Amino acid sequence: MNVLVLNGAPAGKNSITLQTVGFIEKHFPMDTFEVLHVGQRIHALEKDFDSCVPLLEKADLILFCYPVYTFLVPSQLHRFIEMMKEHGGLEGKYATQLSTSLHFYDITAHRFIQDICADMGLRYIRGLSADMEDLLKERGQKEALDFYRFVRWSMQTGCAGIPEEEERAPFTGVTAKDAEEEAEKKEGTVAIVADLSDDADGRLSAMIHRFTQKTDRQVRVADIGQFPFAGGCLGCFRCAADGTCVYKDGFDRYLREQIQSADAIVYAYSIKDHSMGYRFKLFDDRQFCNGHRTVTMGKPVGYLVDGALSREENLRTLMEARAQVGGNFLAGTACDEKDPDGEIDRLAQTLGYALDEDYQPPKNFYGVGGMKVFRDLIWQMQGLMREDHRFYKKHGFYDFPQKRRGRMMAMYLVGGMMRSKKLRGKIGGKMTEGMLLPYRKAMEKAEKRGEK
């Protein structure tokens, strides 16, 4: 496979983001990686864009690689994308992205690239949003390699985004031929949490039926529209204090045994009043403690949606943030407004891949920022929220920056050096080179592993 890396970092080869690409390359020698330093060479490329055309045409995968600059990609990469759109001719190619940042609005940068790919007719595969130092840790290295394996799997199976302008087939539901193709079920369970109380036309039930048939896991449906809730959340904090609810309607047990015990969760609902509806809000409020005590983290989730989801930006944001804060990989959202059969099938396949490979990409701004808010809240209220406090201690969520005193002292030293005109003149452009030293060690280790 030919991978064209569009390096949007002004630092060129000294880009920290690019180190992750180099790390991936060492583990996948069967693929060819070609790097185009568009961030560093943008002025030259403006004068001679034609030199890039053969590289773009040859690429099987276009990888946008960049550090997040103030909510979006660097302006140099932005300009190169404008030239790509003006040239055109990339329809049908696969594309993904890899960014590094401190997770401050990486979501807007990634959505920008996703929308740009749709404009150009590229088949988009969800990208990797990494912290700047992730590559220096074993977990970050695993996440980078898992990401690239997911990209290759998406290309091999066709489970990648469809350009927005493409014609959509009508919803056909379940056919006799589909029934014959039902996959043999593997170990593991998917819980479908559904509100079927407003499913008069049966469209949501048909979507659930198709997903059940297409997934290779056992499925159980929890219809919250039928659960006898005694009432809505009272905000009494009892669940945070001792882990139990003041209501005696059996919801705690129902939640643990029917939903949280599953290996993956799919939420199914019909859009009503720009939301998932009253019953889903009641369900969410009653599992209040799970909003910050992420007991299902690591389990993939998905959505089956009946309605015009493309018009509901706030609802789409809520769904992604819900997964991110919960530590869940959002395997996909299947909606019945465009290509429901295809979207349901891709969701089933992607959810199966996540379970088979234990695919857990790093969190983005929604997940990182949300958990930091809860981290500080639970720390301050640990006397009351005792169950939450125990959970946060057990899982190492108390990662306060005050504990990294070594890093803080190093930054004081670097800051002092940068304030000196004499030293600043000697350092010059070597600052970025110095920042790469820890990453080179990671590369050397990867190379040694490859030689073995």
C-alpha positions in Angstrom: 0.0 0.0 0.0 1.2 3.5 -0.9 0.7 6.0 1.9 1.2 9.7 1.2 1.8 11.7 4.4 0.9 15.3 4.1 3.0 16.8 6.9 1.4 20.1 7.8 3.9 21.0 10.5 6.1 24.1 9.8 8.9 22.2 11.5 9.1 19.7 8.6 11.1 16.6 9.5 11.5 17.9 13.1 7.8 17.6 13.7 6.8 15.7 16.8 3.6 14.6 15.0 5.7 13.1 12.2 7.5 10.9 14.7 4.4 8.8 15.2 4.2 8.2 11.5 7.9 7.1 11.5 7.1 4.8 14.4 4.2 3.2 12.5 6.3 2.9 9.4 8.9 0.8 11.2 6.2 -1.7 12.2 4.6 -2.0 8.8 7.5 -2.5 6.3 5.1 -3.9 3.8 3.6 -0.5 3.2 5.4 2.4 1.4 5.3 5.8 3.2 6.1 9.0 1.3 6.2 12.3 3.2 5.4 15.6 1.6 6.4 18.5 3.9 3.6 20.8 2.8 3.8 22.9 6.0 7.5 23.7 5.5 7.4 24.0 1.7 4.1 25.7 1.2 5.5 28.8 -0.7 7.3 26.6 -3.2 4.3 24.3 -3.6 2.1 27.3 -4.3 4.3 28.0 -7.3 4.6 24.4 -8.4 1.6 22.3 -7.2 1.9 20.1 -10.3 4.9 18.4 -8.7 2.5 17.0 -6.0 0.0 15.6 -8.4 1.8 12.3 -9.2 2.2 11.6 -5.5 -1.5 12.3 -4.8 -2.6 10.1 -7.8 -0.3 7.2 -6.8 -1.4 7.2 -3.1 -3.8 4.5 -1.9 -4.1 6.4 1.4 -3.7 10.1 2.1 -2.7 10.7 5.7 -3.1 14.3 6.9 -0.4 14.7 9.6 -0.3 17.9 11.7 -0.1 19.5 15.1 -3.3 21.3 16.2 -2.9 25.0 16.0 -5.6 27.2 17.6 -8.6 25.0 17.0 -7.7 23.8 13.5 -4.8 22.6 11.2 -1.8 25.0 10.7 -2.5 27.7 8.1 0.1 26.1 5.8 -1.8 22.9 5.6 -5.0 24.8 5.2 -3.6 26.5 2.1 -2.4 23.2 0.6 -5.9 21.7 1.1 -7.3 24.7 -0.8 -5.0 23.8 -3.7 -6.0 20.1 -3.5 -9.6 21.1 -3.8 -8.9 23.4 -6.7 -7.1 20.6 -8.5 -9.7 17.8 -7.7 -9.5 14.3 -9.2 -9.1 12.4 -5.8 -12.6 11.0 -5.6 -12.8 7.5 -4.1 -9.3 7.5 -2.5 -9.0 6.7 1.2 -7.9 9.3 3.7 -7.4 9.6 7.4 -5.6 11.9 9.8 -3.1 11.9 12.7 -2.7 14.9 15.0 -0.8 15.7 18.2 -1.9 18.4 20.7 -2.7 18.8 24.3 -6.3 17.8 23.3 -7.5 21.4 23.3 -10.2 21.5 20.5 -8.6 18.6 18.6 -12.3 17.8 17.8 -12.8 20.9 15.6 -9.5 20.2 13.8 -10.5 16.6 13.1 -14.0 17.6 12.0 -12.5 20.1 9.6 -10.4 17.4 7.9 -13.4 15.0 7.9 -15.6 17.6 6.1 -12.8 18.5 3.7 -12.5 14.8 2.8 -16.3 14.7 2.1 -15.9 17.8 -0.2 -13.2 16.1 -2.2 -15.0 12.7 -2.4 -12.4 11.0 -0.3 -13.4 7.9 1.7 -12.6 9.1 5.2 -11.4 6.8 8.0 -11.5 8.1 11.6 -8.2 9.5 12.6 -5.9 9.4 15.7 -5.8 12.3 18.1 -2.7 11.8 20.3 -1.2 13.8 23.1 2.2 15.2 22.2 4.0 12.8 24.6 1.9 9.7 23.9 4.6 8.1 21.7 7.0 8.1 24.6 4.7 5.7 26.5 3.9 2.1 25.8 0.2 2.8 25.8 0.6 5.6 23.3 2.8 3.4 21.1 0.1 0.6 21.2 -2.6 3.2 20.4 -0.6 4.4 17.3 -0.2 0.8 16.0 -3.8 -0.1 16.8 -4.9 3.0 14.9 -3.0 2.0 11.7 -4.2 -1.6 11.9 -7.8 -0.2 12.1 -7.1 2.0 9.0 -5.8 -1.0 7.1 -8.8 -3.1 8.2 -11.2 -0.3 7.2 -9.7 -0.2 3.7 -9.7 -4.0 3.3 -13.3 -4.4 4.3 -14.7 -1.1 2.9 -15.8 0.0 6.3 -14.9 3.7 5.6 -17.0 6.8 5.2 -19.0 7.4 2.0 -18.7 10.8 0.4 -21.7 13.0 1.4 -22.7 13.7 -2.2 -23.0 10.0 -3.1 -26.4 8.6 -4.1 -28.1 6.7 -1.3 -30.1 3.5 -1.6 -33.5 3.4 0.1 -33.9 1.5 3.3 -34.7 -2.1 2.4 -34.8 -3.6 5.9 -34.2 -7.3 6.1 -34.5 -9.7 3.1 -34.5 -13.4 2.7 -31.0 -13.2 1.1 -29.8 -11.3 4.2 -31.1 -14.1 6.5 -29.1 -16.6 4.5 -25.9 -14.6 5.1 -26.2 -14.3 8.8 -22.8 -14.8 10.4 -22.0 -17.5 12.9 -22.1 -16.0 16.4 -18.9 -15.6 18.4 -18.5 -15.3 22.1 -19.6 -12.0 23.6 -22.8 -10.0 23.9 -24.1 -6.7 22.6 -26.7 -5.0 24.6 -29.1 -2.9 22.6 -30.6 -0.2 24.8 -33.7 0.9 23.0 -36.7 3.1 23.4 -39.4 1.5 21.3 -42.3 3.5 22.8 -42.5 5.8 19.8 -41.8 3.2 17.1 -45.3 3.2 15.6 -44.0 2.7 12.1 -41.6 -0.1 13.0 -38.6 1.6 11.4 -36.4 1.5 14.6 -37.4 -2.2 15.2 -36.4 -3.0 11.6 -33.0 -1.3 12.2 -32.5 -3.4 15.3 -33.5 -6.5 13.5 -31.0 -5.9 10.7 -28.2 -5.2 13.2 -29.0 -8.3 15.2 -28.8 -10.3 12.0 -25.6 -8.7 10.7 -23.5 -8.8 13.9 -21.5 -11.8 14.8 -22.2 -11.5 18.5 -25.2 -12.5 20.6 -27.7 -9.7 21.1 -30.1 -8.8 23.9 -32.5 -5.9 23.7 -33.3 -3.8 26.8 -36.4 -1.8 26.0 -36.3 1.0 28.4 -39.7 2.1 27.1 -41.1 -0.9 29.1 -39.1 -0.5 32.3 -41.3 0.5 35.3 -39.3 3.6 36.5 -40.5 4.8 39.8 -39.4 8.3 39.0 -36.7 10.6 37.7 -33.3 11.3 39.4 -33.7 13.4 42.6 -30.1 14.6 42.7 -29.8 13.2 46.2 -26.2 11.9 45.6 -26.9 8.7 47.4 -25.5 6.7 44.5 -22.3 8.7 44.7 -22.0 8.1 48.4 -22.7 4.4 48.8 -23.4 3.1 45.2 -27.2 2.5 45.6 -30.2 4.4 44.4 -32.9 5.8 46.7 -35.6 4.2 44.5 -36.5 0.6 45.0 -37.7 -0.1 41.4 -34.8 -2.5 40.6 -33.1 -0.2 38.1 -29.7 -0.7 39.7 -29.9 -4.5 39.1 -31.4 -4.1 35.7 -28.6 -1.7 34.7 -25.8 -4.0 35.9 -27.2 -7.3 34.7 -28.9 -6.4 31.4 -26.7 -3.6 30.1 -23.4 -3.1 31.8 -22.6 -6.8 31.8 -22.5 -6.9 28.0 -19.2 -6.6 26.0 -20.6 -3.8 23.8 -23.6 -1.4 23.9 -25.7 0.0 21.1 -28.2 2.7 21.8 -31.3 2.8 19.6 -33.8 5.6 19.5 -36.1 7.8 17.4 -35.2 11.5 17.3 -37.9 13.6 19.2 -37.7 17.3 20.0 -34.0 17.5 18.9 -33.1 14.8 21.5 -33.2 11.1 22.2 -36.5 11.6 23.9 -37.8 11.7 27.5 -37.4 8.0 28.3 -33.7 8.1 27.3 -33.2 11.2 29.4 -34.8 9.5 32.3 -32.6 6.5 31.8 -29.4 8.7 31.6 -30.4 10.7 34.7 -31.1 7.5 36.7 -27.6 6.2 35.9 -26.3 9.6 37.2 -23.2 8.2 38.9 -22.0 6.6 35.6 -21.7 10.0 34.1 -18.4 10.4 36.0 -17.8 6.9 37.3 -17.1 5.3 34.0 -17.9 1.7 34.8 -18.3 0.7 31.1 -15.0 2.2 29.9 -13.2 0.2 27.3 -16.4 -1.2 25.8 -17.3 -0.1 22.3 -20.6 1.6 21.7 -22.7 2.4 18.7 -26.0 4.1 17.8 -29.1 3.2 15.7 -31.0 6.4 15.0 -34.4 6.8 13.4 -34.7 10.4 12.0 -32.9 13.2 10.3 -29.7 13.1 12.3 -27.8 15.2 9.8 -29.9 18.2 10.9 -29.1 17.8 14.6 -25.6 19.1 15.2 -26.1 19.4 18.9 -27.4 15.8 19.2 -24.4 14.5 17.2 -22.0 16.4 19.5 -23.8 14.9 22.6 -23.5 11.4 21.3 -19.8 11.7 20.6 -19.1 13.4 23.9 -21.1 10.8 25.8 -18.8 8.1 24.4 -15.7 10.0 24.9 -16.3 10.9 28.6 -17.3 7.3 29.2 -14.0 6.0 27.8 -15.9 4.1 25.0 -14.8 3.7 21.3 -17.7 5.1 19.2 -17.8 2.3 16.6 -20.3 4.2 14.4 -23.8 5.7 14.0 -26.3 4.2 11.7 -29.2 6.5 10.7 -32.1 5.6 8.4 -32.2 8.9 6.5 -29.5 8.0 3.8 -28.0 4.5 3.5 -29.4 2.6 6.5 -28.6 -0.9 5.2 -25.0 0.0 4.6 -24.5 2.0 7.7 -26.0 -0.7 9.9 -23.8 -3.3 8.3 -20.7 -1.2 8.8 -21.6 -0.5 12.4 -21.9 -4.3 13.0 -18.6 -5.0 11.3 -16.7 -2.2 13.1 -18.2 -3.1 16.5 -17.0 -6.7 15.9 -13.5 -5.5 15.0 -13.3 -3.4 18.1 -14.3 -6.5 20.2 -11.9 -8.8 18.4 -8.9 -6.5 18.6 -9.8 -4.7 21.8 -9.5 -1.4 19.9 -9.5 1.6 22.2 -8.2 4.8 20.6 -7.1 7.7 22.9 -9.7 10.3 24.0 -10.1 13.6 22.3 -11.0 17.0 23.8 -14.5 15.9 24.8 -13.1 12.9 26.8 -9.9 14.5 28.2 -11.5 17.8 29.1 -14.6 16.2 30.6 -12.7 13.8 32.8 -10.5 16.6 34.1 -13.6 18.5 35.2 -14.9 15.4 37.0 -11.4 14.6 38.4 -11.2 17.9 40.2 -14.8 17.7 41.3 -14.5 14.3 42.8 -11.2 15.2 44.5 -12.9 18.2 46.2 -16.0 16.3 47.1 -14.4 13.0 48.1 -15.9 13.1 51.6 -19.4 12.9 50.1 -18.8 11.1 46.8 -16.9 8.2 48.5 -17.7 5.5 45.8 -16.6 7.8 43.1 -13.4 8.7 45.0 -12.6 5.0 45.4 -13.2 4.4 41.6 -10.9 7.4 40.7 -8.1 6.2 43.0 -8.3 2.6 41.7 -8.0 3.7 38.0 -5.4 6.4 38.5 -7.6 9.3 37.4 -6.0 11.7 39.8 -3.2 12.7 37.4 -2.8 16.3 38.7 -0.1 18.3 36.9 1.3 19.4 40.3 2.7 15.9 40.6 5.0 16.3 37.6 7.5 18.5 39.4 10.5 17.3 37.3 8.8 18.5 34.1 7.9 21.8 35.7 11.5 22.4 36.8 12.8 21.5 33.3 10.4 24.1 31.8 11.7 26.8 34.2 15.2 26.0 32.9 14.2 26.2 29.2 12.2 29.3 29.9 15.2 31.0 31.5 17.4 30.0 28.5 14.9 31.4 26.0 14.8 34.8 27.8 18.5 35.2 27.3 19.2 36.9 23.9 22.7 35.4 23.8 21.6 31.8 24.4 18.5 32.3 22.2 20.8 33.2 19.3 23.0 30.2 19.8 20.0 27.8 20.1 18.3 29.2 17.0 16.3 26.6 15.1 17.8 23.7 17.2 15.0 24.0 19.7 12.8 21.6 17.7 15.7 19.2 17.2 16.2 19.1 20.9 12.5 18.3 21.5 12.9 15.2 19.3 15.6 13.5 21.4 13.1 11.5 23.5 11.2 10.4 20.4 14.4 9.2 18.7 14.9 6.8 21.6 11.5 5.4 21.0 12.4 5.0 17.3 15.6 3.2 18.1 13.7 0.7 20.3 11.2 0.1 17.5 14.0 -0.5 15.0 15.7 -3.0 17.3 12.4 -4.9 17.8 12.0 -4.9 14.0 15.5 -6.4 13.5 14.7 -9.2 15.9 
